[in-house]
Amino acid sequence: MIDKVNIAVDVEPNLFEGDIVLPPYSDESSGNEMEREKRNAQRLRRYIWTGKIVPYVISDTLLQQGYEQTIRGAIDQFTQRTCIKWKPRENEERWITFEKKSGCYSSVGMNYWKKGSQTISLGSGCNHAGITMHEMMHAIGFWHEQSRYDRDKYVEIMWENIEPGKEHNFNKYDNNRIDYLNEVYDTGSIMHYGKISFSKNGQPTIQAIGDSNAALGQRNHFSNTDIAQMNALYDCSGPNNGWSSWTDFGPCNDQCKHTRQRFCASHDLNNCEGADHYGIQSHTEKCSNEKCLAPIDGHWGKWSSWSSCNVSCDKGTYSRTRHCNEPKPKNGGNDCDGDDKQVGECVMPGCHLGPQDCEFEAGGLCHWTICEPNKYPRWYHHQGPTSSSGTGPSGDHTSGSGNYIYFEASSPAQNGGKNCFFSQVFPAGSCPQLTFWYHMVGSGMGKLSVQTKDSNGNYITVWEKSGEQGNEWKNASVEVTVSESYQVYFEGVRGGNFRGDIAIDDIAFKACSVVKPAVQDSCDFDGGNLCDWTNHPDNPELSDGLRYDWIIHSGGTPSQDTGPTNDITARGQGGYIYLDSSTAHVKGSRGALISKEFPGVTPMCLHFWYHMYASRKGMGQLRVFVQKGAKRWLQYRKAGNKGKEWIYKKINLRNKNKTPYKIVFEGERGRTGRGDVALDGIKMTNGLCQ
C-alpha cells in the first residue's frame, strides 16, 4: 500500500526501502561506518527515545485536513499495548513532527546526532491508521521485517519480478547489527512488505516458502509479535529511571567477541553512571568456543541477471546463476538447498523469415515504426493477454507464448482516435503480396485498415475490416501493386468503447525481389555493440583512466533517481546507451557519439528515443548535430529534467548541398552526478519524416 502511494506521487526524498528517510551522511553504496550504523537501530540503543517518551507536534495542515483522529487513534494503540508514550511536545530538544509532504515516510529511530524536529510524512493517500502506525514504528526504531537476516528460512524473494533499480529494497540486514529481540519471523507484521511490493509486472516479489498463496504483511493493526518487539526494545518490564535491563548479547563477530547494551531510562544521565554522551553503555566480552565454532548454515544470494539467448533465431535457452554465500556454510553447517542455476526458454526471430518479415519476437518491431508513439490510442509491443477483459487475444499467433503488436482501446483513448505503424520504403513492385494475421474481438471494436503510401504522399486503402471478427487469429493476404516506391501503413481506429483492442502478428512479404534496404542505419543496442556508432576520440578522460563515453547497458542505471529503468525498443528485454554522469566530476563535461558517414544525396529522417530524468535538478543537456569535416550544425537540443519516460523524436535531414555528413549525439553533464542521459532505437530512413 505505502509503496504504491509513494510511487504514484513521485516522492522527492531518496527513500530507502520505499518509505525510510536515511540520515544525511548515508550513501547506500559507501560501506563506511556511518553507513553501517544506519542499518542497526534495533541493536544500537542510541536510537531509543529518552525516557520511553516520544514528544510530537501535528502540523496545522494535517489538523485542518482531518488527520488528527487517525494520528491520535494510532497513539492510543501504542499507549494501550506498550510502555512507549507519545506526548505533545513542550520544550524537549528532539521531537517528531507529523507533516503533510509528498508520500508516506519516516526516518528510523531518534535522530540522536542532532537536535530539533524529525518528520513523519503523511501525504495524500496516507491518512490510514495502519500506515500511520507503520511509520510510527519506524520512528521509534524498527526496520522492515522481511529484511531480517534469517528471512530466507521463511520467504523467497522473486528477483525476476522486481522493478529494475529497486532491487536494493530487498537487501538483508547484517545479523551482527540487528537485534531480533528473540522473536520469530512474522509474516503478519505491520512492518512486512506485501506480496507485490515494487513489482514490475504485477507478479509477486516476495512469497512464503511452502505456501505461495499465503498473505504477507498488513496495514491494519499491530501483530502480537510487533507488540512483543516494541515492549522488548524499550524494556517495558524494566525500570523507568536509571539503567534499563541489559540486552541479550549479539552474535559473535570475526574476533570471537559479542556485545550487549543498555540505555538510560532517565532524562538525567547523572542517574546512570558510565553512560556515554547518548545515554548508552556497552559491554563486550569474548564468546565461548562453543559459540565461535558453532555450525553456520549456508543461504543463497540473489540470482544473477539472465544471460543472452544462446541462438540467434528460433527457440533457444538462457540461464542465470546464484551462489551459496549469504552466508557461506561454516564450521560444518549445511550447504544451501536447491540448484545454483536456472535455465529458461527464449524466443528469437524465426530462422525462416525473410528480411522484410516480422514475428515481433526478440522484443523488437523489426523495421516497422509507430507513427505517433506518445499519442493515445497507442500501438504496443506485447506478450500474453491485453489488459482489458472481453477483448484482445490470449497470446500471440506464432507460438501462443511470444509477442505481437496491438492497438490499445482503453482510456485515455477516445472514440474515433487513430494511430498507425509503417514499413520501410520499398521500390515499385518489389514485394507484391503482403500477408499477416489479425485479431479483432470485443463489443467496442473499431476499424483496421492497410494502406500504401507512394513517394508523392498519396494514400490508397488496400484492405479494411470493421467491427468484431471473432475470438481467433485470422489470416489476410493483400496484393500490393504500386507503380513507384511505397510504404505500407497499418492504421487502427478506436470504436465505441474500451473493448476494441486490435492485434497483429506474423507480417510477411511474399515473392519479394532483392531490395536494397531503405534503412541506412539502425541500432537498438540489443546485441551488446554500438553498431556503426562510435564514441568520439576527444571525449574527456576521467580520473580512472577511462573516458566520458556512451555505455551500453540494460536495466536501471547504477545511480538512484536518474536514468531509465530499462530500454524502450525491446520493452525491457534489450539494451540502450547512456552517459553515466556520476563518473564525470566536472559540470559541463561532454561525451559525444558519432555515426558513420552518410552520402547526403537524398533527404533522410533521423529517428531516436531519449531519456532525461533527474529528480534533483542535476540534468544537463542533449544536443544533436550534423557534422561535415570539422564543422557542426545544431539540429536539436533539450536541457533539464524531462520526466521518467522515454521520448520519441524524429528530425528531417534535407542536406541541400548533397555532401557527405555524419550525425553526432552530444550529452553534457549537469550540476550533479544524478543526470544520466540515455538513447535507444536510433534509426536513419530514406525520405523526409512521415
MODAPE-V631481 format. One line per field, one symbol per residue. ss: DSSP state (h for helix, s for strand, l for the rest). psi: psi as a letter, one per 40 degrees, with the letter a starting at -180 (. if undefined). burial: I if it has 16 or more other ideal C-beta (glycine too) atoms within 10 Angstrom, else O. A space follows every 50 residues. Layout:
ss=???
psi=???
burial=???
This chain:
ss=lhhhhhhhllllllsslllsslllllllllllhhhhhlllllllhhhllh hhsssssslhhhhhlllhhhhhhhhhhhhhhlllsssslllllssssssl lllssslllllllllsssssssllllllhhhhhhhhhhhhllllhhhlll hhhlssslhhhsllllhhhhllllllllllllllllllllllllllllsl lllllsssllsllllllllllllhhhhhhhhhhlllllllllslllllll llllllssssssssllllhhhllllllllsssssssllhhhhlllsllll llllllllllllllsssssssllllllllsllllllllllssssssslll lllllllsllllllllllsslllllllsssssslllllllllllllllll llsssssslllllllllssssslllsllllssssssssssllllllssss ssssllllsssssssslllssssssssssllllllsssssssslllllll lsssssssssssllllllsssssllllllllllsslllllslllllslll sssllllllllslllllllllllllsssslhhhllllllssssslllsll lllssssssssslsllllllssssssssllssssssssslllllllssss ssslllllllssssssssllllllllssssssssssllll
psi=ddddddddeghdighhfdfhhiieeiheedeidddddeefdddheeeihh efhhiiihidddddefedddddddddddddeiehhhihicfidhihhhig ahahiiihihgdeiiaiihhhgaheeghdddddddddddeehaideeide deedihhgdeehhheeddeeiiihdeehheffiihheeieeiiidfhfie eeihehihhegeeiihiifdihiddddddddddefeeaieiaiiiiiiia ihaeefiiiiiiiheidheeegheiadefihihhihiiddddeihhiiii aiiiiiiiieieiaiaiiiiiiigegiiiifeiiiiiaiehihihihiii deiideihefafeiebeihhdgeeiiiihihihaiieiieiiieiiddee eaiihihheiieiiheiiiiiiiihiihedgehhiihihgiiefhbihih iihaeeehhhheiihiiheigihiiihhhhgheiiiihhhhihhadaegf hhiiighihifhihhhhdhdhhhefeeeiebeiiiheehiiideeiigih hhiiaiidhifiiieiiddefeeaiiiihgeeehehhehhhihiiihide diiihhiihihghheffeibihihihhhbeiihhdihiiiheigihhhii hhgdgdefiiiihhhhihiadiegfhhiiifhhhiiiii.
burial=IIIOIIOOIOIOIOIIIIIIIIOOOIOOOOOOOOIOIIIIIIIIIIIIII IIOIIIOIIOOIOOOOIOOIIOOIIOIIOOIIIIOIOOOOOIOIIIIIII IOIIIIIIIIIIOOOOOIIIIIIOIIIIIIIIIIIIIIIIIIIIIIIIIO IIOIIIIIOOIIIIIIIOIIOIIOIIIIIIIOIOIIIIIIIIIIIIIIII OOOIIIIIOOOOOOOIIIIOOIIOIIIIIIIIIIIIOIOOOOIIOOIOII IIOOOOOIIIIIIIIIOOOOOIOOIOOIIIIOOOOOIOOOOIOOOOIIII IOIOOIOIIOOOOOOOOIOIOIOIOIOOIOOOOOOIOOOOOOOOOIIIII OOIOOIIIIIIIIIIIIIIIOOIOOOIIIIIIIIOIOIOOIIIOIIIIOO OIIIIIIIIIOOIOOOIIIIIIIIIIOOOIIIOIOIIIIIIIOIIIIIII IIIOOOOOOOOIIOIOOIIOOOIOOOOOOIOIOOIIIIIIIIIIIOIIII IIIIIIIIIOOIOOOOOIOIIIIIIIOOOIOOIOIIOOIOOIOOOOIIII IOIIIIIOIIIIIIIIIIIIIIIIIIIIIIIIIIOOOOIIIIIIIOOIOI OOOIIIIIIIIIIIIIOIIIIIIIIIIIOOOIOOOOOIOOIIOOOIOIOO OOIOIOOOOOIIIIIIIIIIOIIIIIIIIIIIIIIIIOOO
